[in-house]
Amino acid sequence: MFNVRSAFLLGIILICASWSNTCLQNQDDVYTHKAASDGGTGKFYFGREIAHVMDFSGSAWLERNSREVEENANLAVAKLPINKNSIVADIGAGTGYYTFKIYHNVPQGKVYAEEIQNDAVTYLKNKAGQLNASNVIVVKGKEQSPELPENSIDLALMVDVYHELSYPHEMLQSIRKSLKPKGKLLLLEYRAEDPKVDIKPLHKMSTKQVDKELSANGFHLVQDGEFLPIQHFLLYEKD
């Protein structure tokens, strides 16, 4: 018999369905979809096809012996706008290649090492424990949010990560909320403008494309550092 309880439950179902449709419609307003190219998802943001996320099973590439020579990560870390008290978030930290270079430089601060893949989270926790890196906090994030505390971060960085975000708009909005009023976001991305950079096209980005996407999400460029061998060093501050 259709009673008051049934009517209530039906109302809840209809509300949830309406909310779900609204969310899907909002995402359709932000993203477009086409046939996927090699290594791509078929999902586009501001005309850029989003690349597939690298599975953690390929993480040995992140720790390859040639990486420092190829990318000069030590120089990138030396150029970070941080001090001993800074709160840093390494989003998409992978093996912690940058996390475990940075944490020494913020002895009175902390580094949030964020990942969405379970194997990566386990790896980061184990390595932090092995190094007794008590100021490294490993965070299990989500596709649409790094799950960082609001208004707490001095510097968030993504190293060759942004182009793989499944939901760049939602992630940027969440990161923006996590930053302090003068907080900054740093993107290191392989240079799409340079054909000599031997990286798959969907895993490279141009400064023009990055700026288009970041400015649409409430960020402005404060430093375009072109001092690394094959990557852009693009530092943004939230508006």
C-alpha positions as CSV (number, residue, x, y, z in Angstrom):
1,M,0.0,0.0,0.0
2,F,1.3,3.4,-0.9
3,N,1.5,5.2,2.4
4,V,3.2,8.3,3.8
5,R,6.5,6.5,4.2
6,S,6.5,5.3,0.6
7,A,5.7,8.9,-0.5
8,F,8.6,10.1,1.5
9,L,11.0,7.6,0.1
10,L,9.8,8.3,-3.5
11,G,10.4,12.0,-2.8
12,I,14.0,11.3,-1.7
13,I,14.6,9.2,-4.8
14,L,13.3,11.9,-7.1
15,I,15.5,14.5,-5.3
16,C,18.6,12.4,-5.6
17,A,17.9,11.7,-9.3
18,S,17.4,15.4,-9.9
19,W,20.7,16.2,-8.1
20,S,22.5,13.6,-10.1
21,N,21.2,14.9,-13.4
22,T,22.2,18.4,-12.4
23,C,25.7,17.3,-11.5
24,L,26.0,15.5,-14.9
25,Q,24.7,18.5,-16.7
26,N,27.2,20.8,-14.9
27,Q,30.1,18.5,-15.8
28,D,28.9,18.5,-19.4
29,D,29.1,22.3,-19.3
30,V,32.7,22.1,-18.2
31,Y,34.0,19.1,-20.3
32,T,33.5,17.9,-23.8
33,H,33.8,14.3,-25.1
34,K,35.2,13.0,-28.4
35,A,36.9,9.9,-29.7
36,A,39.9,9.2,-27.6
37,S,43.4,9.5,-29.1
38,D,46.3,7.2,-28.2
39,G,46.9,7.6,-24.5
40,G,43.9,9.9,-24.1
41,T,40.6,9.6,-22.3
42,G,38.4,11.3,-24.9
43,K,37.5,13.9,-22.3
44,F,38.5,17.5,-23.1
45,Y,39.0,20.6,-20.9
46,F,39.4,23.9,-22.7
47,G,40.2,22.0,-25.9
48,R,42.9,19.8,-24.2
49,E,42.4,16.1,-24.1
50,I,43.0,14.7,-20.6
51,A,45.7,12.0,-20.5
52,H,45.3,8.6,-18.8
53,V,46.7,8.4,-15.3
54,M,50.0,6.5,-15.1
55,D,49.4,3.4,-13.0
56,F,51.6,3.0,-10.0
57,S,52.9,-0.3,-11.4
58,G,55.1,1.9,-13.6
59,S,56.5,3.9,-10.7
60,A,60.0,2.7,-11.4
61,W,60.2,5.4,-14.1
62,L,59.7,8.0,-11.4
63,E,62.8,6.8,-9.7
64,R,65.0,6.3,-12.8
65,N,68.7,7.0,-12.3
66,S,68.7,9.5,-15.2
67,R,65.9,11.7,-13.8
68,E,68.0,14.2,-12.0
69,V,70.2,14.8,-15.0
70,E,67.1,15.1,-17.3
71,E,65.0,17.3,-15.1
72,N,67.3,18.9,-12.5
73,A,64.8,18.4,-9.7
74,N,67.3,19.7,-7.1
75,L,67.2,23.1,-8.8
76,A,63.4,23.1,-8.9
77,V,63.3,22.4,-5.2
78,A,65.9,25.1,-4.5
79,K,63.6,27.6,-6.4
80,L,60.5,26.8,-4.4
81,P,59.0,29.7,-2.5
82,I,59.1,28.1,0.9
83,N,60.8,28.5,4.3
84,K,61.4,26.3,7.3
85,N,57.8,26.8,8.5
86,S,56.0,26.3,5.2
87,I,53.1,23.9,4.8
88,V,53.5,22.2,1.4
89,A,51.2,19.8,-0.5
90,D,52.7,17.5,-3.1
91,I,49.6,16.5,-5.1
92,G,49.9,13.3,-7.0
93,A,53.1,12.6,-5.1
94,G,53.8,9.2,-6.7
95,T,56.8,7.7,-5.1
96,G,57.5,10.9,-3.2
97,Y,60.4,11.9,-5.5
98,Y,59.7,15.6,-4.6
99,T,58.2,15.0,-1.2
100,F,61.3,13.5,0.2
101,K,63.5,16.2,-1.3
102,I,61.3,18.9,0.2
103,Y,60.6,17.8,3.8
104,H,64.2,18.5,5.0
105,N,63.6,22.2,4.0
106,V,60.5,22.6,6.1
107,P,61.6,21.2,9.5
108,Q,59.1,23.3,11.4
109,G,56.4,22.9,8.7
110,K,55.0,19.8,7.0
111,V,54.5,18.2,3.6
112,Y,51.2,16.6,2.7
113,A,52.0,13.8,0.2
114,E,48.7,13.2,-1.6
115,E,47.8,10.3,-3.8
116,I,44.7,8.6,-5.1
117,Q,46.2,5.1,-5.8
118,N,46.2,2.8,-2.9
119,D,49.6,1.3,-3.8
120,A,51.1,4.7,-3.9
121,V,49.6,5.7,-0.5
122,T,51.1,2.5,1.0
123,Y,54.5,3.2,-0.6
124,L,54.6,6.8,0.7
125,K,53.7,5.7,4.2
126,N,56.3,3.1,4.3
127,K,59.0,5.4,2.9
128,A,58.1,8.2,5.4
129,G,58.4,5.7,8.2
130,Q,61.8,4.3,7.0
131,L,63.1,7.9,6.8
132,N,61.5,8.9,10.1
133,A,60.1,11.8,8.2
134,S,57.6,12.8,10.9
135,N,56.6,16.0,9.1
136,V,55.4,14.1,6.0
137,I,51.7,13.4,6.2
138,V,50.3,11.0,3.6
139,V,46.8,11.8,2.4
140,K,44.5,9.6,0.3
141,G,42.8,11.9,-2.1
142,K,39.9,11.6,-4.5
143,E,39.6,12.3,-8.2
144,Q,37.8,15.6,-7.5
145,S,39.6,16.7,-4.4
146,P,43.0,16.1,-2.8
147,E,41.2,16.1,0.6
148,L,43.4,18.8,2.1
149,P,42.4,21.0,5.0
150,E,41.0,24.4,4.0
151,N,43.0,27.6,4.3
152,S,46.1,25.7,5.4
153,I,48.6,25.4,2.5
154,D,51.4,27.8,1.6
155,L,52.5,26.0,-1.5
156,A,50.7,23.2,-3.5
157,L,52.7,21.6,-6.3
158,M,51.9,19.1,-9.1
159,V,54.9,17.7,-10.9
160,D,53.9,16.3,-14.3
161,V,50.5,15.5,-12.8
162,Y,48.1,18.2,-13.8
163,H,47.6,17.0,-17.4
164,E,46.4,13.6,-16.0
165,L,43.7,15.0,-13.6
166,S,40.4,13.5,-14.5
167,Y,38.6,16.5,-13.1
168,P,40.9,19.5,-13.4
169,H,38.2,22.1,-12.7
170,E,37.0,20.4,-9.5
171,M,40.6,19.8,-8.4
172,L,41.6,23.4,-8.9
173,Q,38.6,24.6,-7.0
174,S,39.4,22.3,-4.1
175,I,43.1,23.2,-4.2
176,R,42.2,26.9,-4.2
177,K,40.1,26.4,-1.0
178,S,43.0,24.6,0.7
179,L,45.5,27.5,0.0
180,K,46.1,30.3,2.5
181,P,45.1,33.8,1.3
182,K,48.5,34.3,-0.4
183,G,49.0,30.6,-1.1
184,K,50.6,29.5,-4.3
185,L,50.2,26.6,-6.8
186,L,53.2,25.4,-8.8
187,L,52.9,23.3,-11.9
188,L,55.9,21.6,-13.4
189,E,54.9,20.3,-16.9
190,Y,56.9,19.0,-19.8
191,R,57.2,21.8,-22.5
192,A,54.7,21.2,-25.3
193,E,56.4,24.0,-27.2
194,D,59.6,22.1,-27.6
195,P,59.5,19.2,-30.0
196,K,62.9,18.0,-28.7
197,V,61.2,17.0,-25.4
198,D,60.8,13.3,-26.0
199,I,57.5,12.9,-24.1
200,K,54.1,11.8,-25.5
201,P,52.1,14.8,-26.6
202,L,49.3,14.4,-24.1
203,H,51.8,14.4,-21.3
204,K,53.2,17.8,-22.3
205,M,51.6,21.3,-21.8
206,S,52.1,24.7,-23.2
207,T,52.2,27.8,-21.0
208,K,49.3,29.2,-23.0
209,Q,47.1,26.2,-22.3
210,V,48.1,26.1,-18.6
211,D,47.3,29.8,-18.2
212,K,44.0,29.4,-19.9
213,E,42.9,26.7,-17.5
214,L,44.3,28.2,-14.3
215,S,43.0,31.7,-15.0
216,A,39.5,30.3,-15.5
217,N,39.7,28.8,-12.0
218,G,40.8,31.9,-10.0
219,F,44.6,31.9,-10.3
220,H,47.0,34.3,-11.8
221,L,50.6,33.7,-12.9
222,V,53.3,35.2,-10.7
223,Q,56.4,33.4,-12.2
224,D,57.1,31.7,-15.5
225,G,60.5,30.1,-14.7
226,E,62.1,28.6,-17.8
227,F,65.3,27.5,-16.1
228,L,64.7,23.7,-16.1
229,P,66.0,21.5,-18.9
230,I,62.6,20.1,-20.2
231,Q,59.9,21.4,-17.9
232,H,57.9,24.6,-17.3
233,F,58.1,26.0,-13.8
234,L,54.7,27.9,-13.6
235,L,53.9,29.5,-10.3
236,Y,50.4,30.8,-9.6
237,E,48.7,32.6,-6.8
238,K,45.0,32.5,-6.1
239,D,43.1,35.7,-6.9
